[in-house]
Amino acid sequence: MHSLRFTAETSSEGVVERDFTVGDVPGVLWSPAPGPGLPGPGRAPLVLMGHGGGTHKKAPAMAGRARLLVTGCGFHVAVIDAPGHGDRPRTAHDEREIAVMRRTMAAGEPVGPIVVRYNAHLAERAVPEWRAALDALQELPEIGADGPVGYFGLNMGTAIGVPLTAVEPRITAAVLGMFWHDPLAETAKRITVPVEFVLQWDDEHIPRRSGLALFDAFASAEKTLHVNAGRHKEVPRFEAESAVRFFARHLGRATAPPA
C-alpha cells in the first residue's frame, strides 16, 4: 500500500493547496485554511474530482470547482492526474490513441468511438489508482476513514467516475455527465447513490439520445437531470454552484475542530 507524501503547499484566500503523490501518481488536495488561533480545520467530507480529457489536476475548471467546495462547505477536494495526463508520462498506447483522435478531428469525422475506446482504457488504469489515493487520503486526521466521500467528474471524469463509483462503497453521492451511453450503461445500473447528471442539449459530440439514456441507466432512487442549451464545452458556470449544494445536502458539512 502506497502512503501519501506532500511535496508542496501554498495558501490563499482561505484555501490551502497541497501537492501530493501516492506511489508515482501526482495529485492535489485543496482544504480549508485554519482559522485565527486554530491549529487546523475540523473533520470534513472529501470530494474526489476527475478532470476532463486533455487537461490535468490543476486545470482552471478543477481549481475553480475545488475553491467553491472548500469555501462554500468547508470540504476537502482531491484531484489526481489521469494516466497520460498532467505530470504523468504517456505510454506508447496513449500516443497512438491521441494521434488517431487528432487525425479524426482534423478530417471532420466523428471522434466519439475513439474517445470511448481510449477512455475505457484509461478507466481500467485510473480506478485502482483512485482507490489507492482514497485509502491514503483517509489516513489524514482531517479526513478520516469514516468521513463522507463524494465524486465530481464530467466527460472523461465520468468515464472514470462511473466505474469507480460502482465499485467504491465509500462514495455516497456523485455529480456526473456528458458521456456516451453504450460503454457505461451496464455499470451505471449498479450505482444506487444520489446522482446529479449534467447534459448539454446541443452537444456536437455526444448525441442527445445517448446522454439521456445514460442518465436513465442509473439505478439511483434519487437522481436529477440538469440539461442546458449549448455545445459540448459550454456548460454554464452555475452548474458548479449546483454541485456544491448537491454535495452539501448529501455529505453534510465540516465539523468544528476540537476545543
Stockholm file with secondary structure:
# STOCKHOLM 1.0

chainA/1-259         MHSLRFTAETSSEGVVERDFTVGDVPGVLWSPAPGPGLPGPGRAPLVLMGHGGGTHKKAPAMAGRARLLVTGCGFHVAVIDAPGHGDRPRTAHDEREIAVMRRTMAAGEPVGPIVVRYNAHLAERAVPEWRAALDALQELPEIGADGPVGYFGLNMGTAIGVPLTAVEPRITAAVLGMFWHDPLAETAKRITVPVEFVLQWDDEHIPRRSGLALFDAFASAEKTLHVNAGRHKEVPRFEAESAVRFFARHLGRATAPPA
#=GR chainA/1-259 SS CCCEEEEEEEEETTEEEEEEEETTEEEEEEEECCCTTCSSCCCCCEEEEECCTTCCTTCHHHHHHHHHHHHHHCCEEEEECCTTSTTSCCCHHHHHHHHHHHHHHHTTCCCHHHHHHHHHHHHHHHHHHHHHHHHHHTTSTTTCTTSCEEEEECTHHHHHHHHHHHHCTTEEEEEEESCCSTTTHHHHTTCCSCEEEEEETTCSSSCHHHHHHHHHHCCCSSEEEEEESSCTTCCCTHHHHHHHHHHHHHHCCCCCCCC
#=GC SS_cons         CCCEEEEEEEEETTEEEEEEEETTEEEEEEEECCCTTCSSCCCCCEEEEECCTTCCTTCHHHHHHHHHHHHHHCCEEEEECCTTSTTSCCCHHHHHHHHHHHHHHHTTCCCHHHHHHHHHHHHHHHHHHHHHHHHHHTTSTTTCTTSCEEEEECTHHHHHHHHHHHHCTTEEEEEEESCCSTTTHHHHTTCCSCEEEEEETTCSSSCHHHHHHHHHHCCCSSEEEEEESSCTTCCCTHHHHHHHHHHHHHHCCCCCCCC
//
